[in-house]
């Protein structure tokens, strides 16, 4: 799984481009952010990527969750946004 | 559609409880936030609500988008998180 790490200083349009690129190629991507500024940039990037991908007929959703990550010798709680195609997991039996 | 407005000072667990309540009853809810602090609380609330609702067998996703809102005489850009059951819209013809 590709992981895009977002900082408070990341440009949301640049992150959106990265999300859209991975979504087109792999169909899913995880976006990770620590702290309010970074989480804000990450979610804005998903908003923008959704518009980019709509043009390709790709409908995305995101599943937000907390994950514990090790930064140096510290454990921090990150927000991970699992970006997926809306219907990726549909199975009709 | 129910709309939950989140501020930077909102408690994410309280917002999560509200999201979970509306999701159980109506199956979808919009969560709206303006500014990095509020967006962070909103997304954290969705993370927590996801855990609450998993216990009920309800799998949620969120679709983030920008919306223009009028605050007094100013137009502001808000982030709206459309929280939905994962498969709400599935139609099999």
N, CA and C atoms of all chains as a GROMACS GRO file, in nm:
protein
  558
    1UNK      N    1   0.084  -0.121   0.000
    1UNK     CA    2   0.000   0.000   0.000
    1UNK      C    3   0.087   0.125   0.000
    2UNK      N    4   0.061   0.215  -0.092
    2UNK     CA    5   0.136   0.341  -0.095
    2UNK      C    6   0.092   0.428   0.022
    3UNK      N    7   0.188   0.498   0.082
    3UNK     CA    8   0.159   0.588   0.194
    3UNK      C    9   0.212   0.727   0.161
    4UNK      N   10   0.122   0.825   0.159
    4UNK     CA   11   0.161   0.963   0.136
    4UNK      C   12   0.158   1.035   0.271
    5UNK      N   13   0.274   1.086   0.313
    5UNK     CA   14   0.281   1.157   0.442
    5UNK      C   15   0.266   1.307   0.417
    6UNK      N   16   0.176   1.367   0.492
    6UNK     CA   17   0.143   1.508   0.471
    6UNK      C   18   0.187   1.588   0.594
    7UNK      N   19   0.250   1.703   0.569
    7UNK     CA   20   0.290   1.793   0.677
    7UNK      C   21   0.202   1.917   0.671
    8UNK      N   22   0.206   1.996   0.778
    8UNK     CA   23   0.129   2.121   0.781
    8UNK      C   24   0.175   2.216   0.671
    9UNK      N   25   0.298   2.200   0.627
    9UNK     CA   26   0.354   2.287   0.522
    9UNK      C   27   0.334   2.230   0.382
   10UNK      N   28   0.277   2.111   0.370
   10UNK     CA   29   0.254   2.052   0.237
   10UNK      C   30   0.152   2.135   0.160
   11UNK      N   31   0.173   2.148   0.030
   11UNK     CA   32   0.072   2.215  -0.053
   11UNK      C   33  -0.038   2.116  -0.084
   12UNK      N   34  -0.163   2.155  -0.057
   12UNK     CA   35  -0.272   2.059  -0.072
   12UNK      C   36  -0.293   2.019  -0.219
   13UNK      N   37  -0.265   2.111  -0.313
   13UNK     CA   38  -0.280   2.074  -0.455
   13UNK      C   39  -0.174   1.972  -0.496
   14UNK      N   40  -0.053   1.986  -0.442
   14UNK     CA   41   0.053   1.890  -0.475
   14UNK      C   42   0.019   1.752  -0.418
   15UNK      N   43  -0.030   1.751  -0.296
   15UNK     CA   44  -0.071   1.624  -0.235
   15UNK      C   45  -0.188   1.564  -0.313
   16UNK      N   46  -0.280   1.649  -0.355
   16UNK     CA   47  -0.396   1.602  -0.435
   16UNK      C   48  -0.350   1.535  -0.563
   17UNK      N   49  -0.250   1.595  -0.628
   17UNK     CA   50  -0.195   1.536  -0.751
   17UNK      C   51  -0.136   1.398  -0.724
   18UNK      N   52  -0.066   1.387  -0.612
   18UNK     CA   53  -0.005   1.258  -0.575
   18UNK      C   54  -0.113   1.154  -0.547
   19UNK      N   55  -0.217   1.195  -0.473
   19UNK     CA   56  -0.328   1.103  -0.443
   19UNK      C   57  -0.394   1.056  -0.573
   20UNK      N   58  -0.422   1.152  -0.662
   20UNK     CA   59  -0.489   1.118  -0.788
   20UNK      C   60  -0.403   1.022  -0.870
   21UNK      N   61  -0.273   1.047  -0.873
   21UNK     CA   62  -0.182   0.961  -0.950
   21UNK      C   63  -0.183   0.818  -0.899
   22UNK      N   64  -0.173   0.801  -0.767
   22UNK     CA   65  -0.172   0.666  -0.710
   22UNK      C   66  -0.308   0.600  -0.728
   23UNK      N   67  -0.415   0.678  -0.712
   23UNK     CA   68  -0.549   0.620  -0.728
   23UNK      C   69  -0.570   0.568  -0.869
   24UNK      N   70  -0.524   0.645  -0.968
   24UNK     CA   71  -0.540   0.600  -1.108
   24UNK      C   72  -0.465   0.470  -1.131
   25UNK      N   73  -0.347   0.458  -1.068
   25UNK     CA   74  -0.260   0.344  -1.096
   25UNK      C   75  -0.294   0.222  -1.011
   26UNK      N   76  -0.320   0.246  -0.880
   26UNK     CA   77  -0.333   0.133  -0.787
   26UNK      C   78  -0.474   0.119  -0.730
   27UNK      N   79  -0.556   0.222  -0.740
   27UNK     CA   80  -0.694   0.210  -0.692
   27UNK      C   81  -0.712   0.235  -0.543
   28UNK      N   82  -0.601   0.250  -0.469
   28UNK     CA   83  -0.613   0.290  -0.329
   28UNK      C   84  -0.482   0.350  -0.280
   29UNK      N   85  -0.494   0.435  -0.178
   29UNK     CA   86  -0.375   0.499  -0.122
   29UNK      C   87  -0.406   0.543   0.021
   30UNK      N   88  -0.304   0.534   0.106
   30UNK     CA   89  -0.319   0.584   0.243
   30UNK      C   90  -0.250   0.720   0.254
   31UNK      N   91  -0.316   0.812   0.322
   31UNK     CA   92  -0.264   0.947   0.343
   31UNK      C   93  -0.253   0.966   0.494
   32UNK      N   94  -0.136   1.005   0.541
   32UNK     CA   95  -0.113   1.012   0.686
   32UNK      C   96  -0.070   1.151   0.730
   33UNK      N   97  -0.124   1.195   0.842
   33UNK     CA   98  -0.093   1.329   0.892
   33UNK      C   99  -0.091   1.328   1.044
   34UNK      N  100  -0.002   1.408   1.101
   34UNK     CA  101   0.006   1.423   1.247
   34UNK      C  102  -0.010   1.570   1.281
   35UNK      N  103  -0.110   1.602   1.361
   35UNK     CA  104  -0.133   1.741   1.402
   35UNK      C  105  -0.237   1.809   1.317
   36UNK      N  106  -0.302   1.910   1.377
   36UNK     CA  107  -0.417   1.974   1.313
   36UNK      C  108  -0.384   2.035   1.176
   37UNK      N  109  -0.270   2.102   1.166
   37UNK     CA  110  -0.233   2.166   1.039
   37UNK      C  111  -0.214   2.064   0.929
   38UNK      N  112  -0.150   1.955   0.962
   38UNK     CA  113  -0.125   1.849   0.863
   38UNK      C  114  -0.254   1.777   0.826
   39UNK      N  115  -0.339   1.750   0.925
   39UNK     CA  116  -0.467   1.683   0.898
   39UNK      C  117  -0.552   1.770   0.806
   40UNK      N  118  -0.551   1.900   0.832
   40UNK     CA  119  -0.627   1.994   0.747
   40UNK      C  120  -0.577   1.991   0.603
   41UNK      N  121  -0.445   1.993   0.584
   41UNK     CA  122  -0.390   1.988   0.448
   41UNK      C  123  -0.426   1.856   0.380
   42UNK      N  124  -0.423   1.748   0.458
   42UNK     CA  125  -0.452   1.615   0.403
   42UNK      C  126  -0.597   1.606   0.355
   43UNK      N  127  -0.690   1.656   0.437
   43UNK     CA  128  -0.831   1.642   0.399
   43UNK      C  129  -0.863   1.736   0.282
   44UNK      N  130  -0.800   1.854   0.282
   44UNK     CA  131  -0.818   1.944   0.167
   44UNK      C  132  -0.765   1.877   0.039
   45UNK      N  133  -0.654   1.807   0.053
   45UNK     CA  134  -0.597   1.738  -0.064
   45UNK      C  135  -0.694   1.632  -0.116
   46UNK      N  136  -0.763   1.561  -0.025
   46UNK     CA  137  -0.859   1.460  -0.069
   46UNK      C  138  -0.976   1.526  -0.140
   47UNK      N  139  -1.021   1.643  -0.087
   47UNK     CA  140  -1.129   1.719  -0.153
   47UNK      C  141  -1.090   1.752  -0.298
   48UNK      N  142  -0.967   1.798  -0.316
   48UNK     CA  143  -0.920   1.839  -0.449
   48UNK      C  144  -0.902   1.716  -0.539
   49UNK      N  145  -0.843   1.610  -0.483
   49UNK     CA  146  -0.821   1.487  -0.560
   49UNK      C  147  -0.953   1.429  -0.610
   50UNK      N  148  -1.057   1.442  -0.528
   50UNK     CA  149  -1.189   1.392  -0.566
   50UNK      C  150  -1.236   1.459  -0.695
   51UNK      N  151  -1.211   1.590  -0.706
   51UNK     CA  152  -1.249   1.665  -0.827
   51UNK      C  153  -1.165   1.618  -0.946
   52UNK      N  154  -1.033   1.606  -0.925
   52UNK     CA  155  -0.945   1.558  -1.034
   52UNK      C  156  -0.995   1.422  -1.085
   53UNK      N  157  -1.029   1.332  -0.992
   53UNK     CA  158  -1.060   1.194  -1.029
   53UNK      C  159  -1.201   1.179  -1.086
   54UNK      N  160  -1.290   1.271  -1.047
   54UNK     CA  161  -1.425   1.272  -1.105
   54UNK      C  162  -1.416   1.284  -1.257
   55UNK      N  163  -1.318   1.364  -1.302
   55UNK     CA  164  -1.299   1.383  -1.446
   55UNK      C  165  -1.262   1.252  -1.516
   56UNK      N  166  -1.204   1.160  -1.440
   56UNK     CA  167  -1.169   1.028  -1.494
   56UNK      C  168  -1.276   0.924  -1.464
   57UNK      N  169  -1.387   0.969  -1.407
   57UNK     CA  170  -1.494   0.875  -1.373
   57UNK      C  171  -1.462   0.788  -1.252
   58UNK      N  172  -1.366   0.835  -1.170
   58UNK     CA  173  -1.330   0.759  -1.050
   58UNK      C  174  -1.391   0.828  -0.928
   59UNK      N  175  -1.475   0.756  -0.856
   59UNK     CA  176  -1.547   0.809  -0.740
   59UNK      C  177  -1.476   0.760  -0.614
   60UNK      N  178  -1.420   0.853  -0.536
   60UNK     CA  179  -1.344   0.810  -0.419
   60UNK      C  180  -1.417   0.841  -0.288
   61UNK      N  181  -1.387   0.758  -0.189
   61UNK     CA  182  -1.431   0.780  -0.052
   61UNK      C  183  -1.307   0.770   0.036
   62UNK      N  184  -1.318   0.818   0.159
   62UNK     CA  185  -1.205   0.797   0.248
   62UNK      C  186  -1.253   0.743   0.382
   63UNK      N  187  -1.170   0.658   0.438
   63UNK     CA  188  -1.198   0.596   0.568
   63UNK      C  189  -1.091   0.646   0.664
   64UNK      N  190  -1.130   0.735   0.756
   64UNK     CA  191  -1.031   0.788   0.848
   64UNK      C  192  -1.014   0.699   0.971
   65UNK      N  193  -0.891   0.684   1.015
   65UNK     CA  194  -0.865   0.605   1.137
   65UNK      C  195  -0.739   0.656   1.207
   66UNK      N  196  -0.731   0.628   1.335
   66UNK     CA  197  -0.609   0.661   1.409
   66UNK      C  198  -0.509   0.547   1.395
   67UNK      N  199  -0.383   0.583   1.382
   67UNK     CA  200  -0.276   0.482   1.387
   67UNK      C  201  -0.165   0.535   1.476
   68UNK      N  202  -0.100   0.444   1.547
   68UNK     CA  203   0.014   0.483   1.630
   68UNK      C  204   0.140   0.471   1.545
   69UNK      N  205   0.218   0.576   1.541
   69UNK     CA  206   0.342   0.571   1.462
   69UNK      C  207   0.460   0.610   1.552
   70UNK      N  208   0.575   0.555   1.518
   70UNK     CA  209   0.698   0.581   1.593
   70UNK      C  210   0.773   0.694   1.522
   71UNK      N  211   0.794   0.804   1.592
   71UNK     CA  212   0.874   0.915   1.535
   71UNK      C  213   0.996   0.928   1.626
   72UNK      N  214   1.111   0.883   1.578
   72UNK     CA  215   1.230   0.878   1.664
   72UNK      C  216   1.201   0.783   1.779
   73UNK      N  217   1.212   0.830   1.903
   73UNK     CA  218   1.182   0.742   2.018
   73UNK      C  219   1.045   0.772   2.077
   74UNK      N  220   0.965   0.851   2.004
   74UNK     CA  221   0.832   0.886   2.054
   74UNK      C  222   0.722   0.815   1.977
   75UNK      N  223   0.617   0.776   2.049
   75UNK     CA  224   0.498   0.723   1.983
   75UNK      C  225   0.399   0.838   1.966
   76UNK      N  226   0.355   0.857   1.842
   76UNK     CA  227   0.258   0.964   1.815
   76UNK      C  228   0.133   0.904   1.752
   77UNK      N  229   0.021   0.971   1.774
   77UNK     CA  230  -0.103   0.928   1.709
   77UNK      C  231  -0.120   1.007   1.580
   78UNK      N  232  -0.127   0.934   1.471
   78UNK     CA  233  -0.150   0.996   1.341
   78UNK      C  234  -0.292   0.970   1.295
   79UNK      N  235  -0.342   1.056   1.208
   79UNK     CA  236  -0.468   1.027   1.139
   79UNK      C  237  -0.431   0.969   1.003
   80UNK      N  238  -0.486   0.853   0.975
   80UNK     CA  239  -0.465   0.794   0.843
   80UNK      C  240  -0.596   0.795   0.766
   81UNK      N  241  -0.591   0.850   0.646
   81UNK     CA  242  -0.707   0.852   0.558
   81UNK      C  243  -0.684   0.746   0.451
   82UNK      N  244  -0.763   0.639   0.457
   82UNK     CA  245  -0.754   0.534   0.356
   82UNK      C  246  -0.844   0.575   0.241
   83UNK      N  247  -0.783   0.615   0.131
   83UNK     CA  248  -0.860   0.661   0.015
   83UNK      C  249  -0.880   0.542  -0.078
   84UNK      N  250  -1.005   0.520  -0.114
   84UNK     CA  251  -1.042   0.402  -0.192
   84UNK      C  252  -1.144   0.442  -0.299
   85UNK      N  253  -1.149   0.362  -0.404
   85UNK     CA  254  -1.263   0.376  -0.496
   85UNK      C  255  -1.388   0.338  -0.418
   86UNK      N  256  -1.499   0.401  -0.452
   86UNK     CA  257  -1.618   0.375  -0.372
   86UNK      C  258  -1.655   0.228  -0.370
   87UNK      N  259  -1.643   0.162  -0.484
   87UNK     CA  260  -1.698   0.026  -0.491
   87UNK      C  261  -1.592  -0.083  -0.497
   88UNK      N  262  -1.468  -0.049  -0.463
   88UNK     CA  263  -1.358  -0.145  -0.475
   88UNK      C  264  -1.390  -0.283  -0.418
   89UNK      N  265  -1.451  -0.283  -0.300
   89UNK     CA  266  -1.464  -0.409  -0.227
   89UNK      C  267  -1.594  -0.483  -0.255
   90UNK      N  268  -1.673  -0.432  -0.349
   90UNK     CA  269  -1.801  -0.500  -0.374
   90UNK      C  270  -1.777  -0.640  -0.429
   91UNK      N  271  -1.841  -0.735  -0.366
   91UNK     CA  272  -1.837  -0.871  -0.420
   91UNK      C  273  -1.980  -0.920  -0.430
   92UNK      N  274  -2.016  -0.965  -0.545
   92UNK     CA  275  -2.151  -1.018  -0.563
   92UNK      C  276  -2.138  -1.169  -0.579
   93UNK      N  277  -2.197  -1.242  -0.488
   93UNK     CA  278  -2.177  -1.388  -0.491
   93UNK      C  279  -2.300  -1.456  -0.551
   94UNK      N  280  -3.120   1.643   0.511
   94UNK     CA  281  -2.991   1.588   0.556
   94UNK      C  282  -2.949   1.658   0.686
   95UNK      N  283  -2.915   1.581   0.787
   95UNK     CA  284  -2.868   1.640   0.912
   95UNK      C  285  -2.728   1.699   0.891
   96UNK      N  286  -2.705   1.816   0.951
   96UNK     CA  287  -2.574   1.882   0.940
   96UNK      C  288  -2.520   1.907   1.081
   97UNK      N  289  -2.402   1.850   1.109
   97UNK     CA  290  -2.337   1.873   1.238
   97UNK      C  291  -2.223   1.972   1.214
   98UNK      N  292  -2.229   2.089   1.279
   98UNK     CA  293  -2.125   2.190   1.263
   98UNK      C  294  -2.023   2.174   1.376
   99UNK      N  295  -1.898   2.168   1.336
   99UNK     CA  296  -1.790   2.142   1.432
   99UNK      C  297  -1.702   2.266   1.442
  100UNK      N  298  -1.666   2.304   1.565
  100UNK     CA  299  -1.574   2.415   1.589
  100UNK      C  300  -1.441   2.359   1.640
  101UNK      N  301  -1.340   2.444   1.639
  101UNK     CA  302  -1.208   2.403   1.689
  101UNK      C  303  -1.216   2.363   1.836
  102UNK      N  304  -1.315   2.419   1.906
  102UNK     CA  305  -1.330   2.391   2.049
  102UNK      C  306  -1.424   2.273   2.077
  103UNK      N  307  -1.484   2.215   1.973
  103UNK     CA  308  -1.574   2.100   1.993
  103UNK      C  309  -1.495   1.981   2.046
  104UNK      N  310  -1.556   1.905   2.136
  104UNK     CA  311  -1.492   1.782   2.182
  104UNK      C  312  -1.519   1.674   2.079
  105UNK      N  313  -1.411   1.608   2.033
  105UNK     CA  314  -1.426   1.513   1.924
  105UNK      C  315  -1.510   1.392   1.968
  106UNK      N  316  -1.504   1.353   2.095
  106UNK     CA  317  -1.586   1.240   2.140
  106UNK      C  318  -1.735   1.275   2.140
  107UNK      N  319  -1.767   1.400   2.175
  107UNK     CA  320  -1.907   1.444   2.174
  107UNK      C  321  -1.959   1.448   2.031
  108UNK      N  322  -1.876   1.501   1.940
  108UNK     CA  323  -1.916   1.505   1.798
  108UNK      C  324  -1.931   1.363   1.745
  109UNK      N  325  -1.841   1.274   1.786
  109UNK     CA  326  -1.847   1.133   1.742
  109UNK      C  327  -1.978   1.069   1.786
  110UNK      N  328  -2.020   1.099   1.909
  110UNK     CA  329  -2.147   1.046   1.958
  110UNK      C  330  -2.264   1.095   1.876
  111UNK      N  331  -2.259   1.223   1.838
  111UNK     CA  332  -2.366   1.280   1.755
  111UNK      C  333  -2.367   1.215   1.616
  112UNK      N  334  -2.248   1.198   1.558
  112UNK     CA  335  -2.239   1.133   1.426
  112UNK      C  336  -2.296   0.991   1.434
  113UNK      N  337  -2.254   0.918   1.535
  113UNK     CA  338  -2.299   0.778   1.548
  113UNK      C  339  -2.451   0.772   1.565
  114UNK      N  340  -2.506   0.865   1.644
  114UNK     CA  341  -2.650   0.868   1.666
  114UNK      C  342  -2.727   0.890   1.537
  115UNK      N  343  -2.684   0.989   1.460
  115UNK     CA  344  -2.754   1.018   1.334
  115UNK      C  345  -2.735   0.904   1.234
  116UNK      N  346  -2.616   0.848   1.230
  116UNK     CA  347  -2.590   0.737   1.137
  116UNK      C  348  -2.681   0.617   1.168
  117UNK      N  349  -2.697   0.588   1.296
  117UNK     CA  350  -2.784   0.474   1.332
  117UNK      C  351  -2.927   0.499   1.288
  118UNK      N  352  -2.970   0.626   1.299
  118UNK     CA  353  -3.111   0.658   1.275
  118UNK      C  354  -3.140   0.684   1.127
  119UNK      N  355  -3.049   0.759   1.063
  119UNK     CA  356  -3.079   0.806   0.927
  119UNK      C  357  -2.986   0.747   0.820
  120UNK      N  358  -2.873   0.690   0.860
  120UNK     CA  359  -2.784   0.627   0.762
  120UNK      C  360  -2.689   0.721   0.692
  121UNK      N  361  -2.704   0.851   0.713
  121UNK     CA  362  -2.605   0.945   0.660
  121UNK      C  363  -2.612   1.076   0.736
  122UNK      N  364  -2.499   1.146   0.735
  122UNK     CA  365  -2.493   1.275   0.804
  122UNK      C  366  -2.380   1.358   0.744
  123UNK      N  367  -2.401   1.488   0.738
  123UNK     CA  368  -2.296   1.579   0.692
  123UNK      C  369  -2.232   1.647   0.813
  124UNK      N  370  -2.100   1.655   0.811
  124UNK     CA  371  -2.025   1.718   0.919
  124UNK      C  372  -1.948   1.834   0.856
  125UNK      N  373  -1.962   1.952   0.913
  125UNK     CA  374  -1.903   2.071   0.848
  125UNK      C  375  -1.808   2.144   0.943
  126UNK      N  376  -1.696   2.190   0.889
  126UNK     CA  377  -1.595   2.258   0.970
  126UNK      C  378  -1.527   2.366   0.887
  127UNK      N  379  -1.494   2.475   0.954
  127UNK     CA  380  -1.420   2.585   0.889
  127UNK      C  381  -1.292   2.609   0.968
  128UNK      N  382  -1.179   2.598   0.899
  128UNK     CA  383  -1.051   2.623   0.964
  128UNK      C  384  -0.985   2.494   1.010
  129UNK      N  385  -0.851   2.500   1.020
  129UNK     CA  386  -0.772   2.379   1.047
  129UNK      C  387  -0.810   2.312   1.179
  130UNK      N  388  -0.830   2.391   1.283
  130UNK     CA  389  -0.861   2.332   1.414
  130UNK      C  390  -0.994   2.259   1.412
  131UNK      N  391  -1.091   2.318   1.346
  131UNK     CA  392  -1.224   2.258   1.337
  131UNK      C  393  -1.222   2.134   1.248
  132UNK      N  394  -1.150   2.142   1.136
  132UNK     CA  395  -1.141   2.027   1.045
  132UNK      C  396  -1.076   1.910   1.118
  133UNK      N  397  -0.973   1.940   1.195
  133UNK     CA  398  -0.904   1.835   1.272
  133UNK      C  399  -1.000   1.768   1.372
  134UNK      N  400  -1.077   1.847   1.444
  134UNK     CA  401  -1.173   1.789   1.539
  134UNK      C  402  -1.278   1.706   1.466
  135UNK      N  403  -1.320   1.754   1.349
  135UNK     CA  404  -1.423   1.683   1.272
  135UNK      C  405  -1.373   1.547   1.225
  136UNK      N  406  -1.252   1.545   1.174
  136UNK     CA  407  -1.201   1.417   1.119
  136UNK      C  408  -1.171   1.320   1.234
  137UNK      N  409  -1.123   1.372   1.346
  137UNK     CA  410  -1.102   1.287   1.463
  137UNK      C  411  -1.235   1.229   1.510
  138UNK      N  412  -1.339   1.310   1.505
  138UNK     CA  413  -1.472   1.263   1.545
  138UNK      C  414  -1.519   1.149   1.454
  139UNK      N  415  -1.490   1.160   1.324
  139UNK     CA  416  -1.530   1.052   1.233
  139UNK      C  417  -1.451   0.924   1.264
  140UNK      N  418  -1.322   0.940   1.296
  140UNK     CA  419  -1.239   0.823   1.336
  140UNK      C  420  -1.303   0.752   1.455
  141UNK      N  421  -1.346   0.830   1.554
  141UNK     CA  422  -1.403   0.773   1.676
  141UNK      C  423  -1.541   0.713   1.648
  142UNK      N  424  -1.622   0.784   1.569
  142UNK     CA  425  -1.757   0.734   1.534
  142UNK      C  426  -1.747   0.602   1.459
  143UNK      N  427  -1.645   0.588   1.376
  143UNK     CA  428  -1.625   0.464   1.302
  143UNK      C  429  -1.612   0.345   1.397
  144UNK      N  430  -1.538   0.367   1.506
  144UNK     CA  431  -1.520   0.261   1.607
  144UNK      C  432  -1.653   0.232   1.678
  145UNK      N  433  -1.724   0.340   1.718
  145UNK     CA  434  -1.855   0.320   1.783
  145UNK      C  435  -1.948   0.238   1.693
  146UNK      N  436  -1.950   0.272   1.564
  146UNK     CA  437  -2.048   0.212   1.472
  146UNK      C  438  -2.008   0.072   1.428
  147UNK      N  439  -1.878   0.045   1.430
  147UNK     CA  440  -1.832  -0.091   1.400
  147UNK      C  441  -1.896  -0.191   1.496
  148UNK      N  442  -1.914  -0.147   1.620
  148UNK     CA  443  -1.976  -0.234   1.720
  148UNK      C  444  -2.121  -0.267   1.684
  149UNK      N  445  -2.183  -0.181   1.603
  149UNK     CA  446  -2.319  -0.205   1.556
  149UNK      C  447  -2.320  -0.269   1.417
  150UNK      N  448  -2.203  -0.304   1.367
  150UNK     CA  449  -2.195  -0.363   1.233
  150UNK      C  450  -2.219  -0.262   1.121
  151UNK      N  451  -2.200  -0.133   1.153
  151UNK     CA  452  -2.219  -0.028   1.052
  151UNK      C  453  -2.081   0.020   1.007
  152UNK      N  454  -2.053   0.004   0.879
  152UNK     CA  455  -1.924   0.040   0.822
  152UNK      C  456  -1.939   0.175   0.751
  153UNK      N  457  -1.868   0.277   0.801
  153UNK     CA  458  -1.887   0.410   0.742
  153UNK      C  459  -1.766   0.453   0.658
  154UNK      N  460  -1.795   0.537   0.560
  154UNK     CA  461  -1.692   0.604   0.482
  154UNK      C  462  -1.726   0.752   0.484
  155UNK      N  463  -1.630   0.834   0.444
  155UNK     CA  464  -1.666   0.975   0.433
  155UNK      C  465  -1.617   1.032   0.301
  156UNK      N  466  -1.695   1.122   0.248
  156UNK     CA  467  -1.664   1.187   0.121
  156UNK      C  468  -1.642   1.335   0.153
  157UNK      N  469  -1.516   1.380   0.148
  157UNK     CA  470  -1.490   1.520   0.182
  157UNK      C  471  -1.505   1.610   0.060
  158UNK      N  472  -1.562   1.727   0.083
  158UNK     CA  473  -1.576   1.823  -0.027
  158UNK      C  474  -1.575   1.965   0.029
  159UNK      N  475  -1.540   2.060  -0.056
  159UNK     CA  476  -1.549   2.201  -0.017
  159UNK      C  477  -1.690   2.251  -0.044
  160UNK      N  478  -1.739   2.335   0.046
  160UNK     CA  479  -1.865   2.405   0.021
  160UNK      C  480  -1.848   2.551   0.062
  161UNK      N  481  -1.913   2.639  -0.011
  161UNK     CA  482  -1.910   2.781   0.023
  161UNK      C  483  -2.026   2.809   0.118
  162UNK      N  484  -1.995   2.871   0.231
  162UNK     CA  485  -2.102   2.903   0.327
  162UNK      C  486  -2.096   3.052   0.360
  163UNK      N  487  -2.213   3.104   0.392
  163UNK     CA  488  -2.227   3.245   0.426
  163UNK      C  489  -2.220   3.258   0.578
  164UNK      N  490  -2.123   3.332   0.629
  164UNK     CA  491  -2.114   3.359   0.773
  164UNK      C  492  -2.129   3.510   0.788
  165UNK      N  493  -2.246   3.555   0.835
  165UNK     CA  494  -2.273   3.699   0.838
  165UNK      C  495  -2.271   3.751   0.695
  166UNK      N  496  -2.185   3.849   0.667
  166UNK     CA  497  -2.177   3.901   0.530
  166UNK      C  498  -2.054   3.848   0.456
  167UNK      N  499  -1.990   3.747   0.514
  167UNK     CA  500  -1.871   3.691   0.450
  167UNK      C  501  -1.897   3.553   0.392
  168UNK      N  502  -1.835   3.526   0.276
  168UNK     CA  503  -1.839   3.391   0.221
  168UNK      C  504  -1.712   3.318   0.265
  169UNK      N  505  -1.731   3.203   0.326
  169UNK     CA  506  -1.616   3.124   0.373
  169UNK      C  507  -1.621   2.987   0.307
  170UNK      N  508  -1.503   2.928   0.291
  170UNK     CA  509  -1.497   2.791   0.239
  170UNK      C  510  -1.491   2.694   0.357
  171UNK      N  511  -1.588   2.607   0.362
  171UNK     CA  512  -1.592   2.505   0.466
  171UNK      C  513  -1.555   2.370   0.407
  172UNK      N  514  -1.509   2.282   0.492
  172UNK     CA  515  -1.492   2.142   0.452
  172UNK      C  516  -1.615   2.067   0.501
  173UNK      N  517  -1.680   1.997   0.410
  173UNK     CA  518  -1.794   1.915   0.449
  173UNK      C  519  -1.758   1.768   0.432
  174UNK      N  520  -1.776   1.693   0.537
  174UNK     CA  521  -1.753   1.549   0.533
  174UNK      C  522  -1.888   1.480   0.526
  175UNK      N  523  -1.919   1.422   0.411
  175UNK     CA  524  -2.044   1.348   0.398
  175UNK      C  525  -2.019   1.206   0.447
  176UNK      N  526  -2.074   1.175   0.562
  176UNK     CA  527  -2.053   1.043   0.622
  176UNK      C  528  -2.168   0.952   0.580
  177UNK      N  529  -2.132   0.838   0.526
  177UNK     CA  530  -2.232   0.747   0.468
  177UNK      C  531  -2.199   0.604   0.509
  178UNK      N  532  -2.299   0.518   0.504
  178UNK     CA  533  -2.269   0.375   0.512
  178UNK      C  534  -2.194   0.339   0.386
  179UNK      N  535  -2.104   0.243   0.398
  179UNK     CA  536  -2.020   0.213   0.282
  179UNK      C  537  -2.103   0.177   0.159
  180UNK      N  538  -2.207   0.098   0.178
  180UNK     CA  539  -2.275   0.047   0.059
  180UNK      C  540  -2.412   0.105   0.034
  181UNK      N  541  -2.443   0.216   0.098
  181UNK     CA  542  -2.577   0.275   0.088
  181UNK      C  543  -2.631   0.281  -0.055
  182UNK      N  544  -2.542   0.323  -0.147
  182UNK     CA  545  -2.589   0.355  -0.281
  182UNK      C  546  -2.586   0.236  -0.378
  183UNK      N  547  -2.549   0.119  -0.329
  183UNK     CA  548  -2.538   0.007  -0.421
  183UNK      C  549  -2.675  -0.027  -0.481
  184UNK      N  550  -2.675  -0.036  -0.611
  184UNK     CA  551  -2.796  -0.085  -0.678
  184UNK      C  552  -2.753  -0.196  -0.772
  185UNK      N  553  -2.818  -0.306  -0.761
  185UNK     CA  554  -2.786  -0.418  -0.850
  185UNK      C  555  -2.906  -0.437  -0.941
  186UNK      N  556  -2.881  -0.417  -1.068
  186UNK     CA  557  -2.995  -0.423  -1.162
  186UNK      C  558  -2.999  -0.558  -1.232
   0.00000   0.00000   0.00000
